[in-house]
Amino acid sequence: MKKEVSQNEFRKYYLSEFELYDGEAFITFNIVSINTEKREIVVAVTDRGKISVITYDLLTDKNGDMYFEYGCMLEKVNIADFEEAE
């Protein structure tokens, strides 16, 4: 099942933020772009003071929810968990 992200829905996600605790520190993700045709998401990742802009494969689970996998443990980061940055 392919879930589309409309232009209006993308605006909702643009620069949205999510924090992940890896056991030592919080890692902050900000969405830069989503391309459902290429199945890619570009995310600015702030990890221990270092900011990187990284492209990840955009995956879909059996419920149709979009996510990407982060780090060597392939931590699942759901797009729906992102919130509008303040």
N, CA, C and O atoms as a Tinker XYZ file with bonds, in Angstrom:
   344  protein
     1  N      0.845000   -1.166000    0.000000    73     2
     2  CA     0.000000    0.000000    0.000000    64     1     3
     3  C      0.896000    1.236000    0.000000    63     2     4     5
     4  O      1.785000    1.356000    0.843000    81     3
     5  N      0.670000    2.150000   -0.932000    73     3     6
     6  CA     1.479000    3.349000   -1.052000    64     5     7
     7  C      0.707000    4.522000   -0.462000    63     6     8     9
     8  O     -0.414000    4.811000   -0.882000    81     7
     9  N      1.307000    5.190000    0.504000    73     7    10
    10  CA     0.676000    6.336000    1.135000    64     9    11
    11  C      1.276000    7.599000    0.552000    63    10    12    13
    12  O      2.493000    7.780000    0.596000    81    11
    13  N      0.456000    8.466000    0.011000    73    11    14
    14  CA     0.909000    9.697000   -0.617000    64    13    15
    15  C      0.958000   10.832000    0.394000    63    14    16    17
    16  O      0.136000   10.895000    1.308000    81    15
    17  N      1.913000   11.717000    0.226000    73    15    18
    18  CA     2.007000   12.924000    1.029000    64    17    19
    19  C      1.695000   14.084000    0.104000    63    18    20    21
    20  O      2.486000   14.402000   -0.785000    81    19
    21  N      0.541000   14.723000    0.306000    73    19    22
    22  CA     0.156000   15.842000   -0.540000    64    21    23
    23  C      1.023000   17.052000   -0.206000    63    22    24    25
    24  O      1.719000   17.062000    0.810000    81    23
    25  N      0.979000   18.071000   -1.065000    73    23    26
    26  CA     1.761000   19.289000   -0.835000    64    25    27
    27  C      1.355000   19.948000    0.477000    63    26    28    29
    28  O      2.217000   20.417000    1.220000    81    27
    29  N      0.052000   19.993000    0.777000    73    27    30
    30  CA    -0.405000   20.590000    2.032000    64    29    31
    31  C      0.060000   19.777000    3.228000    63    30    32    33
    32  O      0.446000   20.344000    4.250000    81    31
    33  N      0.028000   18.454000    3.113000    73    31    34
    34  CA     0.480000   17.606000    4.211000    64    33    35
    35  C      1.985000   17.759000    4.412000    63    34    36    37
    36  O      2.458000   17.730000    5.548000    81    35
    37  N      2.751000   17.923000    3.320000    73    35    38
    38  CA     4.186000   18.120000    3.453000    64    37    39
    39  C      4.483000   19.398000    4.216000    63    38    40    41
    40  O      5.395000   19.433000    5.042000    81    39
    41  N      3.710000   20.461000    3.942000    73    39    42
    42  CA     3.911000   21.716000    4.679000    64    41    43
    43  C      3.739000   21.494000    6.175000    63    42    44    45
    44  O      4.411000   22.137000    6.982000    81    43
    45  N      2.845000   20.590000    6.545000    73    43    46
    46  CA     2.648000   20.271000    7.959000    64    45    47
    47  C      3.911000   19.627000    8.525000    63    46    48    49
    48  O      4.257000   19.873000    9.680000    81    47
    49  N      4.596000   18.818000    7.744000    73    47    50
    50  CA     5.780000   18.111000    8.202000    64    49    51
    51  C      7.064000   18.918000    8.055000    63    50    52    53
    52  O      8.036000   18.641000    8.757000    81    51
    53  N      7.100000   19.914000    7.160000    73    51    54
    54  CA     8.328000   20.651000    6.872000    64    53    55
    55  C      8.918000   21.244000    8.147000    63    54    56    57
    56  O      8.245000   21.991000    8.858000    81    55
    57  N     10.154000   20.919000    8.433000    73    55    58
    58  CA    10.894000   21.322000    9.622000    64    57    59
    59  C     10.268000   20.827000   10.921000    63    58    60    61
    60  O     10.604000   21.319000   11.999000    81    59
    61  N      9.366000   19.865000   10.827000    73    59    62
    62  CA     8.831000   19.243000   12.037000    64    61    63
    63  C      9.970000   18.575000   12.774000    63    62    64    65
    64  O     10.986000   18.214000   12.180000    81    63
    65  N      9.791000   18.414000   14.072000    73    63    66
    66  CA    10.888000   17.960000   14.915000    64    65    67
    67  C     10.514000   16.707000   15.700000    63    66    68    69
    68  O      9.365000   16.518000   16.100000    81    67
    69  N     11.510000   15.864000   15.907000    73    67    70
    70  CA    11.347000   14.666000   16.728000    64    69    71
    71  C     12.642000   14.450000   17.497000    63    70    72    73
    72  O     13.731000   14.605000   16.946000    81    71
    73  N     12.522000   14.092000   18.769000    73    71    74
    74  CA    13.700000   13.800000   19.585000    64    73    75
    75  C     13.710000   12.328000   19.951000    63    74    76    77
    76  O     12.690000   11.759000   20.340000    81    75
    77  N     14.878000   11.723000   19.820000    73    75    78
    78  CA    15.075000   10.309000   20.138000    64    77    79
    79  C     16.173000   10.216000   21.186000    63    78    80    81
    80  O     17.256000   10.773000   21.001000    81    79
    81  N     15.904000    9.516000   22.286000    73    79    82
    82  CA    16.922000    9.308000   23.312000    64    81    83
    83  C     17.619000    7.988000   23.022000    63    82    84    85
    84  O     16.972000    6.943000   22.962000    81    83
    85  N     18.935000    8.031000   22.841000    73    83    86
    86  CA    19.676000    6.823000   22.463000    64    85    87
    87  C     20.319000    6.116000   23.657000    63    86    88    89
    88  O     21.135000    5.212000   23.479000    81    87
    89  N     19.954000    6.527000   24.869000    73    87    90
    90  CA    20.534000    5.933000   26.066000    64    89    91
    91  C     21.605000    6.804000   26.688000    63    90    92    93
    92  O     21.951000    6.629000   27.857000    81    91
    93  N     22.134000    7.743000   25.917000    73    91    94
    94  CA    23.157000    8.665000   26.412000    64    93    95
    95  C     22.778000   10.124000   26.194000    63    94    96    97
    96  O     23.038000   10.969000   27.051000    81    95
    97  N     22.171000   10.421000   25.064000    73    95    98
    98  CA    21.844000   11.802000   24.711000    64    97    99
    99  C     20.626000   11.827000   23.796000    63    98   100   101
   100  O     20.254000   10.816000   23.199000    81    99
   101  N     20.010000   13.010000   23.700000    73    99   102
   102  CA    18.893000   13.194000   22.782000    64   101   103
   103  C     19.433000   13.532000   21.397000    63   102   104   105
   104  O     20.360000   14.329000   21.252000    81   103
   105  N     18.837000   12.912000   20.387000    73   103   106
   106  CA    19.145000   13.194000   18.989000    64   105   107
   107  C     17.907000   13.864000   18.408000    63   106   108   109
   108  O     16.797000   13.347000   18.529000    81   107
   109  N     18.106000   15.020000   17.776000    73   107   110
   110  CA    16.986000   15.781000   17.225000    64   109   111
   111  C     16.955000   15.638000   15.713000    63   110   112   113
   112  O     17.977000   15.790000   15.043000    81   111
   113  N     15.773000   15.343000   15.181000    73   111   114
   114  CA    15.555000   15.212000   13.741000    64   113   115
   115  C     14.606000   16.319000   13.295000    63   114   116   117
   116  O     13.594000   16.571000   13.949000    81   115
   117  N     14.932000   16.984000   12.179000    73   115   118
   118  CA    14.043000   17.957000   11.544000    64   117   119
   119  C     13.880000   17.567000   10.084000    63   118   120   121
   120  O     14.866000   17.383000    9.370000    81   119
   121  N     12.634000   17.440000    9.644000    73   119   122
   122  CA    12.369000   17.046000    8.252000    64   121   123
   123  C     12.661000   18.223000    7.330000    63   122   124   125
   124  O     12.159000   19.327000    7.542000    81   123
   125  N     13.472000   17.981000    6.308000    73   123   126
   126  CA    13.792000   18.980000    5.301000    64   125   127
   127  C     12.936000   18.752000    4.058000    63   126   128   129
   128  O     12.397000   19.706000    3.496000    81   127
   129  N     12.807000   17.500000    3.624000    73   127   130
   130  CA    11.953000   17.188000    2.476000    64   129   131
   131  C     11.546000   15.720000    2.504000    63   130   132   133
   132  O     12.222000   14.864000    3.076000    81   131
   133  N     10.407000   15.470000    1.857000    73   131   134
   134  CA     9.903000   14.108000    1.691000    64   133   135
   135  C      9.591000   13.919000    0.213000    63   134   136   137
   136  O      8.895000   14.739000   -0.387000    81   135
   137  N     10.102000   12.842000   -0.375000    73   135   138
   138  CA     9.811000   12.520000   -1.762000    64   137   139
   139  C      9.259000   11.095000   -1.798000    63   138   140   141
   140  O     10.009000   10.125000   -1.698000    81   139
   141  N      7.932000   10.984000   -1.942000    73   139   142
   142  CA     7.310000    9.662000   -1.918000    64   141   143
   143  C      7.550000    8.894000   -3.216000    63   142   144   145
   144  O      7.514000    7.663000   -3.220000    81   143
   145  N      7.795000    9.604000   -4.313000    73   143   146
   146  CA     8.068000    8.909000   -5.573000    64   145   147
   147  C      9.412000    8.197000   -5.526000    63   146   148   149
   148  O      9.534000    7.063000   -5.989000    81   147
   149  N     10.425000    8.861000   -4.966000    73   147   150
   150  CA    11.744000    8.254000   -4.827000    64   149   151
   151  C     11.859000    7.446000   -3.546000    63   150   152   153
   152  O     12.846000    6.740000   -3.338000    81   151
   153  N     10.835000    7.550000   -2.672000    73   151   154
   154  CA    10.824000    6.852000   -1.374000    64   153   155
   155  C     12.009000    7.301000   -0.523000    63   154   156   157
   156  O     12.723000    6.482000    0.055000    81   155
   157  N     12.205000    8.638000   -0.456000    73   155   158
   158  CA    13.307000    9.214000    0.306000    64   157   159
   159  C     12.812000   10.322000    1.222000    63   158   160   161
   160  O     11.827000   10.998000    0.926000    81   159
   161  N     13.509000   10.497000    2.337000    73   159   162
   162  CA    13.263000   11.601000    3.242000    64   161   163
   163  C     14.616000   12.217000    3.567000    63   162   164   165
   164  O     15.587000   11.506000    3.825000    81   163
   165  N     14.672000   13.548000    3.553000    73   163   166
   166  CA    15.894000   14.269000    3.911000    64   165   167
   167  C     15.656000   14.882000    5.279000    63   166   168   169
   168  O     14.673000   15.590000    5.498000    81   167
   169  N     16.579000   14.595000    6.203000    73   167   170
   170  CA    16.418000   14.997000    7.592000    64   169   171
   171  C     17.690000   15.676000    8.081000    63   170   172   173
   172  O     18.796000   15.203000    7.818000    81   171
   173  N     17.524000   16.805000    8.807000    73   171   174
   174  CA    18.648000   17.424000    9.508000    64   173   175
   175  C     18.735000   16.747000   10.868000    63   174   176   177
   176  O     17.774000   16.769000   11.638000    81   175
   177  N     19.882000   16.148000   11.167000    73   175   178
   178  CA    20.076000   15.390000   12.401000    64   177   179
   179  C     21.076000   16.132000   13.284000    63   178   180   181
   180  O     22.206000   16.398000   12.876000    81   179
   181  N     20.639000   16.461000   14.505000    73   179   182
   182  CA    21.531000   17.090000   15.488000    64   181   183
   183  C     21.868000   16.035000   16.526000    63   182   184   185
   184  O     21.010000   15.606000   17.296000    81   183
   185  N     23.135000   15.622000   16.537000    73   183   186
   186  CA    23.581000   14.548000   17.421000    64   185   187
   187  C     24.853000   14.990000   18.133000    63   186   188   189
   188  O     25.913000   15.103000   17.517000    81   187
   189  N     24.738000   15.239000   19.438000    73   187   190
   190  CA    25.874000   15.644000   20.276000    64   189   191
   191  C     26.585000   16.873000   19.729000    63   190   192   193
   192  O     27.814000   16.928000   19.685000    81   191
   193  N     25.786000   17.868000   19.309000    73   191   194
   194  CA    26.325000   19.133000   18.830000    64   193   195
   195  C     26.681000   19.172000   17.362000    63   194   196   197
   196  O     26.993000   20.240000   16.835000    81   195
   197  N     26.642000   18.052000   16.695000    73   195   198
   198  CA    26.969000   17.991000   15.262000    64   197   199
   199  C     25.675000   17.927000   14.463000    63   198   200   201
   200  O     24.792000   17.120000   14.753000    81   199
   201  N     25.572000   18.790000   13.451000    73   199   202
   202  CA    24.386000   18.807000   12.594000    64   201   203
   203  C     24.751000   18.222000   11.235000    63   202   204   205
   204  O     25.717000   18.648000   10.602000    81   203
   205  N     23.965000   17.236000   10.794000    73   203   206
   206  CA    24.172000   16.596000    9.493000    64   205   207
   207  C     22.849000   16.570000    8.746000    63   206   208   209
   208  O     21.794000   16.394000    9.355000    81   207
   209  N     22.898000   16.743000    7.442000    73   207   210
   210  CA    21.710000   16.598000    6.598000    64   209   211
   211  C     21.871000   15.271000    5.862000    63   210   212   213
   212  O     22.794000   15.086000    5.069000    81   211
   213  N     20.941000   14.349000    6.147000    73   211   214
   214  CA    21.078000   12.973000    5.666000    64   213   215
   215  C     19.814000   12.542000    4.931000    63   214   216   217
   216  O     18.705000   12.888000    5.338000    81   215
   217  N     19.983000   11.795000    3.859000    73   215   218
   218  CA    18.865000   11.218000    3.120000    64   217   219
   219  C     18.687000    9.767000    3.553000    63   218   220   221
   220  O     19.636000    8.982000    3.537000    81   219
   221  N     17.472000    9.423000    3.937000    73   219   222
   222  CA    17.142000    8.062000    4.349000    64   221   223
   223  C     16.098000    7.480000    3.409000    63   222   224   225
   224  O     15.348000    8.215000    2.767000    81   223
   225  N     16.056000    6.155000    3.335000    73   223   226
   226  CA    14.984000    5.479000    2.613000    64   225   227
   227  C     13.698000    5.654000    3.400000    63   226   228   229
   228  O     13.676000    5.460000    4.615000    81   227
   229  N     12.635000    6.016000    2.712000    73   227   230
   230  CA    11.325000    6.170000    3.334000    64   229   231
   231  C     10.605000    4.831000    3.212000    63   230   232   233
   232  O     10.337000    4.363000    2.105000    81   231
   233  N     10.301000    4.231000    4.327000    73   231   234
   234  CA     9.694000    2.907000    4.374000    64   233   235
   235  C      8.252000    3.008000    4.847000    63   234   236   237
   236  O      7.857000    4.011000    5.442000    81   235
   237  N      7.473000    1.979000    4.586000    73   235   238
   238  CA     6.081000    1.928000    5.010000    64   237   239
   239  C      5.834000    0.611000    5.710000    63   238   240   241
   240  O      6.200000   -0.448000    5.200000    81   239
   241  N      5.202000    0.673000    6.899000    73   239   242
   242  CA     4.910000   -0.572000    7.620000    64   241   243
   243  C      3.584000   -1.158000    7.149000    63   242   244   245
   244  O      2.942000   -0.604000    6.257000    81   243
   245  N      3.175000   -2.268000    7.739000    73   243   246
   246  CA     1.968000   -2.972000    7.293000    64   245   247
   247  C      0.693000   -2.163000    7.509000    63   246   248   249
   248  O     -0.337000   -2.461000    6.906000    81   247
   249  N      0.755000   -1.126000    8.380000    73   247   250
   250  CA    -0.405000   -0.260000    8.610000    64   249   251
   251  C     -0.426000    0.946000    7.677000    63   250   252   253
   252  O     -1.355000    1.752000    7.730000    81   251
   253  N      0.577000    1.076000    6.834000    73   251   254
   254  CA     0.654000    2.192000    5.904000    64   253   255
   255  C      1.342000    3.419000    6.484000    63   254   256   257
   256  O      1.378000    4.467000    5.838000    81   255
   257  N      1.894000    3.307000    7.704000    73   255   258
   258  CA     2.595000    4.422000    8.335000    64   257   259
   259  C      4.019000    4.512000    7.791000    63   258   260   261
   260  O      4.700000    3.499000    7.632000    81   259
   261  N      4.457000    5.738000    7.509000    73   259   262
   262  CA     5.791000    5.956000    6.961000    64   261   263
   263  C      6.809000    6.111000    8.078000    63   262   264   265
   264  O      6.514000    6.673000    9.132000    81   263
   265  N      8.021000    5.601000    7.830000    73   263   266
   266  CA     9.100000    5.705000    8.804000    64   265   267
   267  C     10.438000    5.578000    8.090000    63   266   268   269
   268  O     10.501000    5.210000    6.917000    81   267
   269  N     11.522000    5.893000    8.829000    73   267   270
   270  CA    12.866000    5.600000    8.341000    64   269   271
   271  C     13.639000    4.985000    9.491000    63   270   272   273
   272  O     13.226000    5.070000   10.648000    81   271
   273  N     14.758000    4.369000    9.167000    73   271   274
   274  CA    15.564000    3.690000   10.177000    64   273   275
   275  C     16.850000    4.477000   10.414000    63   274   276   277
   276  O     17.530000    4.883000    9.472000    81   275
   277  N     17.172000    4.687000   11.712000    73   275   278
   278  CA    18.323000    5.506000   12.089000    64   277   279
   279  C     19.351000    4.699000   12.878000    63   278   280   281
   280  O     19.001000    3.870000   13.717000    81   279
   281  N     20.605000    4.955000   12.594000    73   279   282
   282  CA    21.706000    4.413000   13.383000    64   281   283
   283  C     22.026000    2.960000   13.095000    63   282   284   285
   284  O     21.392000    2.308000   12.266000    81   283
   285  N     23.039000    2.471000   13.813000    73   283   286
   286  CA    23.492000    1.097000   13.589000    64   285   287
   287  C     22.491000    0.070000   14.115000    63   286   288   289
   288  O     22.506000   -1.085000   13.688000    81   287
   289  N     21.620000    0.484000   15.041000    73   287   290
   290  CA    20.591000   -0.425000   15.561000    64   289   291
   291  C     19.292000   -0.336000   14.746000    63   290   292   293
   292  O     18.298000   -0.979000   15.083000    81   291
   293  N     19.309000    0.467000   13.672000    73   291   294
   294  CA    18.156000    0.661000   12.790000    64   293   295
   295  C     16.897000    0.999000   13.588000    63   294   296   297
   296  O     15.852000    0.365000   13.440000    81   295
   297  N     17.031000    2.014000   14.434000    73   295   298
   298  CA    15.926000    2.512000   15.251000    64   297   299
   299  C     14.830000    3.061000   14.341000    63   298   300   301
   300  O     15.101000    3.909000   13.491000    81   299
   301  N     13.602000    2.589000   14.510000    73   299   302
   302  CA    12.475000    2.999000   13.684000    64   301   303
   303  C     11.996000    4.378000   14.129000    63   302   304   305
   304  O     11.627000    4.566000   15.289000    81   303
   305  N     12.002000    5.348000   13.204000    73   303   306
   306  CA    11.547000    6.708000   13.477000    64   305   307
   307  C     10.308000    6.958000   12.625000    63   306   308   309
   308  O     10.412000    7.096000   11.406000    81   307
   309  N      9.140000    7.018000   13.253000    73   307   310
   310  CA     7.875000    7.212000   12.546000    64   309   311
   311  C      7.681000    8.677000   12.181000    63   310   312   313
   312  O      7.922000    9.567000   12.997000    81   311
   313  N      7.252000    8.916000   10.968000    73   311   314
   314  CA     6.989000   10.283000   10.516000    64   313   315
   315  C      5.852000   10.885000   11.330000    63   314   316   317
   316  O      5.876000   12.083000   11.613000    81   315
   317  N      4.875000   10.104000   11.708000    73   315   318
   318  CA     3.728000   10.592000   12.478000    64   317   319
   319  C      4.126000   11.100000   13.863000    63   318   320   321
   320  O      3.370000   11.851000   14.478000    81   319
   321  N      5.305000   10.702000   14.368000    73   319   322
   322  CA     5.769000   11.148000   15.682000    64   321   323
   323  C      6.374000   12.544000   15.667000    63   322   324   325
   324  O      6.621000   13.121000   16.726000    81   323
   325  N      6.616000   13.092000   14.486000    73   323   326
   326  CA     7.188000   14.440000   14.378000    64   325   327
   327  C      6.130000   15.467000   14.743000    63   326   328   329
   328  O      4.949000   15.305000   14.436000    81   327
   329  N      6.578000   16.527000   15.405000    73   327   330
   330  CA     5.688000   17.617000   15.807000    64   329   331
   331  C      6.216000   18.920000   15.230000    63   330   332   333
   332  O      7.408000   19.064000   14.959000    81   331
   333  N      5.304000   19.860000   15.050000    73   331   334
   334  CA     5.696000   21.160000   14.516000    64   333   335
   335  C      6.704000   21.814000   15.447000    63   334   336   337
   336  O      6.482000   21.913000   16.654000    81   335
   337  N      7.820000   22.261000   14.868000    73   335   338
   338  CA     8.867000   22.924000   15.673000    64   337   339
   339  C      8.406000   24.301000   16.094000    63   338   340   341
   340  O      7.755000   25.012000   15.328000    81   339
   341  N      8.746000   24.670000   17.308000    73   339   342
   342  CA     8.344000   25.993000   17.816000    64   341   343
   343  C      9.435000   27.002000   17.662000    63   342   344
   344  O      9.262000   28.161000   18.038000    81   343
